[in-house]
Amino acid sequence: KIGMKKYHDDEMFILESIRQINSTSPMVITEEAISKGIELAEIEQGFKYNEEQKNAIIKMATNNFSTLRGKAGVGKSSTARGILKVCEQMGYSIHVASFSAKASVRASETTGFKSSTLHRLLGLGKGMKSGSKFVEYDVLFVDECVLNPLYLMKAIFKGINLSKTKIILCADTRQL
């Protein structure tokens, strides 16, 4: 049970950031927005959510920090669309991000929202000052988050307003 102090410190920073997010007042989400968001997502996708998916959408829409996880094919992306549609109904700004460009394109297709790589979103690209951007979105959905190295997860939490931004991490539990 030996590890580098830097990694421990980075993990503790992320944990404290999550605690801070959870200690802020939840974003305002009305029952009307929940109903309308679910309805719009169902129409766009051409199928109805089951009760488990509806409950997940409601729970995640009303929490400032959530994780959406499961194995491939269980409906994470379609459930994400519902959550994001609910937030959209409230007028919140939304961004979807992934570790790779290919995953980002796929996330945009499945959620119906603008997406980018995390590196681009956070200003971590070639020729950019490391972590030069601050994320100005109300809702940040991070897809394929199990692929993210620790430095990138830390950069996410450094790059958001912990008292304003709702963050949803999505992961395939069998991916790694």
C-alpha positions as CSV (number, residue, x, y, z in Angstrom):
1,K,0.0,0.0,0.0
2,I,2.6,2.4,-1.1
3,G,1.9,5.2,-3.5
4,M,3.3,8.5,-4.6
5,K,2.2,11.5,-2.5
6,K,1.4,13.4,-5.7
7,Y,-1.2,10.9,-6.7
8,H,-2.7,10.8,-3.2
9,D,-2.9,14.6,-3.1
10,D,-4.6,14.7,-6.6
11,E,-7.1,12.1,-5.4
12,M,-7.8,14.1,-2.3
13,F,-8.3,17.2,-4.3
14,I,-10.9,15.5,-6.4
15,L,-12.6,14.1,-3.4
16,E,-12.7,17.5,-1.7
17,S,-14.0,19.0,-4.9
18,I,-16.9,16.5,-5.1
19,R,-17.7,17.2,-1.4
20,Q,-17.8,20.9,-2.2
21,I,-20.1,20.4,-5.2
22,N,-22.4,18.2,-3.0
23,S,-22.5,20.8,-0.3
24,T,-23.9,23.6,-2.5
25,S,-27.6,24.1,-3.1
26,P,-28.9,21.8,-5.9
27,M,-29.7,23.4,-9.2
28,V,-33.3,24.3,-9.6
29,I,-35.1,21.7,-11.6
30,T,-38.9,21.8,-11.8
31,E,-41.2,18.8,-12.1
32,E,-42.5,20.3,-15.4
33,A,-38.9,20.4,-16.8
34,I,-38.4,16.8,-15.7
35,S,-41.6,15.7,-17.5
36,K,-40.9,17.7,-20.6
37,G,-37.3,16.7,-20.8
38,I,-38.1,13.0,-20.5
39,E,-40.9,13.4,-23.1
40,L,-38.6,15.1,-25.6
41,A,-35.8,12.5,-25.1
42,E,-38.3,9.7,-25.7
43,I,-39.6,11.3,-28.9
44,E,-36.1,11.9,-30.2
45,Q,-35.0,8.4,-29.5
46,G,-38.2,6.7,-30.5
47,F,-38.7,4.6,-27.4
48,K,-40.0,5.1,-23.8
49,Y,-37.8,5.0,-20.7
50,N,-38.4,2.2,-18.2
51,E,-39.0,3.1,-14.5
52,E,-35.4,2.5,-13.6
53,Q,-34.2,5.0,-16.3
54,K,-36.8,7.6,-15.3
55,N,-35.8,7.3,-11.6
56,A,-32.2,7.7,-12.6
57,I,-33.0,10.8,-14.7
58,I,-34.9,12.4,-11.8
59,K,-32.2,11.6,-9.3
60,M,-29.4,12.9,-11.4
61,A,-31.3,15.9,-12.6
62,T,-31.7,17.0,-8.9
63,N,-28.1,16.3,-7.7
64,N,-25.1,18.5,-8.5
65,F,-22.7,15.5,-8.8
66,S,-23.7,12.2,-10.2
67,T,-22.3,9.1,-11.8
68,L,-24.0,7.1,-14.5
69,R,-22.3,3.7,-14.8
70,G,-23.0,0.3,-16.1
71,K,-21.8,-2.2,-18.7
72,A,-22.2,-1.6,-22.5
73,G,-25.7,-1.7,-23.8
74,V,-27.6,-0.9,-20.6
75,G,-28.8,2.5,-21.8
76,K,-26.3,5.0,-20.3
77,S,-26.3,7.2,-23.3
78,S,-30.0,7.3,-23.8
79,T,-30.5,8.0,-20.1
80,A,-27.9,10.8,-20.4
81,R,-29.9,12.3,-23.2
82,G,-32.9,12.4,-20.8
83,I,-30.9,14.1,-18.0
84,L,-29.5,16.7,-20.3
85,K,-32.9,17.4,-21.9
86,V,-34.3,18.1,-18.4
87,C,-31.4,20.5,-17.7
88,E,-32.0,22.1,-21.2
89,Q,-35.7,22.7,-20.3
90,M,-34.5,24.8,-17.3
91,G,-32.3,26.9,-19.7
92,Y,-29.0,25.6,-18.3
93,S,-25.9,25.7,-20.6
94,I,-24.7,22.1,-21.3
95,H,-21.5,20.6,-22.6
96,V,-20.6,17.0,-23.3
97,A,-16.9,16.0,-23.2
98,S,-14.9,12.8,-23.7
99,F,-11.2,11.8,-23.5
100,S,-10.8,11.0,-27.2
101,A,-12.1,12.7,-30.4
102,K,-13.9,9.5,-31.5
103,A,-15.7,9.2,-28.2
104,S,-16.6,12.9,-28.3
105,V,-18.2,12.5,-31.7
106,R,-20.1,9.4,-30.5
107,A,-21.2,11.2,-27.3
108,S,-22.6,14.1,-29.4
109,E,-24.5,11.6,-31.6
110,T,-26.0,9.7,-28.7
111,T,-26.9,12.7,-26.4
112,G,-27.8,15.2,-29.1
113,F,-25.6,17.9,-27.5
114,K,-22.4,19.7,-28.5
115,S,-19.3,17.7,-27.5
116,S,-15.6,18.1,-27.5
117,T,-12.5,16.4,-26.1
118,L,-11.7,17.2,-22.5
119,H,-8.3,18.6,-23.6
120,R,-10.0,21.1,-25.9
121,L,-12.6,22.0,-23.3
122,L,-9.9,22.6,-20.6
123,G,-7.3,24.2,-22.8
124,L,-4.8,21.4,-22.6
125,G,-4.0,21.2,-26.3
126,K,-0.8,21.7,-28.1
127,G,0.4,25.3,-27.9
128,M,-2.0,26.2,-25.1
129,K,-1.0,27.1,-21.6
130,S,-1.8,24.1,-19.5
131,G,-5.3,24.3,-18.1
132,S,-5.8,27.8,-19.5
133,K,-9.6,27.6,-19.9
134,F,-12.3,27.8,-17.2
135,V,-15.4,25.9,-18.0
136,E,-18.4,28.3,-18.2
137,Y,-21.1,25.7,-18.5
138,D,-23.9,25.0,-16.0
139,V,-23.9,21.3,-16.7
140,L,-20.8,19.2,-17.7
141,F,-21.4,15.6,-18.8
142,V,-18.1,13.6,-19.0
143,D,-18.5,10.5,-21.1
144,E,-16.2,7.5,-21.0
145,C,-14.6,8.9,-17.8
146,V,-12.8,5.6,-16.8
147,L,-10.4,6.3,-19.6
148,N,-9.3,9.6,-18.1
149,P,-5.9,9.7,-16.4
150,L,-5.8,11.2,-12.9
151,Y,-4.2,14.5,-14.1
152,L,-7.2,15.0,-16.5
153,M,-9.8,14.3,-13.8
154,K,-8.0,16.8,-11.6
155,A,-8.0,19.3,-14.4
156,I,-11.8,18.9,-14.8
157,F,-12.4,19.8,-11.2
158,K,-9.9,22.7,-11.3
159,G,-11.6,24.0,-14.5
160,I,-15.2,24.2,-13.2
161,N,-16.9,26.5,-10.8
162,L,-17.6,24.0,-7.9
163,S,-20.5,26.1,-6.5
164,K,-22.2,26.5,-9.9
165,T,-21.5,23.6,-12.3
166,K,-23.4,20.3,-12.2
167,I,-21.2,17.4,-13.2
168,I,-22.2,14.0,-14.4
169,L,-19.5,11.3,-14.9
170,C,-20.5,8.4,-17.2
171,A,-18.5,5.2,-17.2
172,D,-18.7,1.7,-18.7
173,T,-17.9,-0.4,-15.6
174,R,-16.4,-3.2,-17.7
175,Q,-14.3,-1.1,-20.0
176,L,-11.0,-1.4,-18.1
